Amino acid sequence: METVEQLVSFLHIQVQLSGGAPWGFTLKGGLEHGEPLIITKIEDGGKVALCEKLKVGDELININGSALYGSRQEALILIKGSYRILKLAVRR
């Protein structure tokens, strides 16, 4: 019989963006809405699109080395506080 770990496998992806905002993506969800933080839009030509690693539907789990606890407001504060470099980790 398979374990839960064998049935559910996630791909973790890390990216580092540079150059400052705008970063070129939109988030939805968070604890406020009872949902995970999900990338819902990637702007054509934006920094996230140019890195070619993230996709719509990826769950944001870490920003600049800080684990997220699910609050969209927390994520926005960390993103807006990233002036030159933004490091993201997502789960797919």
N, C-alpha and C positions, 0 to 999 in steps of 0.2 A: 504494500500500500504506500502511496506517495505522501510525503509530508506537505504541509502548507508551503514551506519554503521552495519545494520542488514545483508546486503548482503555480505559484505566483512569483514571477521573476521580474524585477525592475531593472531598467537600464539607467545608470546614473551618469549624467553628463555635466562637465564643468567647462565654463567659458570665461575668458577675461576680455572685457571690452575696454577700449581706451579712447580718449578724445573728449569726453564730457557729454553731457546731455544735449539734445534728446537721444535716448538710447534706442528708441524705435520699437517699443512693444507695449501692449496693454494687458493688465491683469484683471481677473475676475475672481470672485469668491472670497474666502477667508472665514474665520470663526464667526464674524458678524452675520454671515449668511449660511452658516452650517455646511460650508463647502471648502475643499482644498483651494489653495491659490493656484490658479491656472492661467497660462499665457493664452489669451483669446485672440490676439491680433499681432501680426508682425508687419511693420511698415516697409513697403518696398524701398530699397535703397538705404534703409536705416542700418545702424551698427549691428543690431541683432541679425538682420537679414544678411548682411555682408559676411558675418562669421560662419553662416551656413551650418550651424550645429543645433540650433534650437528650432522647435516646431510648435505650431498651435496645438494646444492640448497638454503640453509639458507642465508638470507640477513644480512650482518654485519651492525649494526646500532650504536654501542657504543663500545669503547675500553677504559678500565681503567677509566670509568666514564666520558669520553669525547665523546659527541655526534659527530657523523661523518657527514660531509657535502657532502660526496659522492666521494671525491678524493681518488684514490687508493694510490697515493704517501703519502697523509696524514695518511692513515691507516698503511702503511708500516713503516713510521717513528714511530708511536705510538707502533706498535708491536715490532719493533727492540729495542725500548727504554725500553721494559719490560724485566728486567734482571732476576727476580725471580718469579714474579707473573704476570699473564695476566688475566684480567677480560674482558669477551666478552658478549655482548648482541646481539642477533639476532632476526630477525622476520621471521617466517615461515608461 
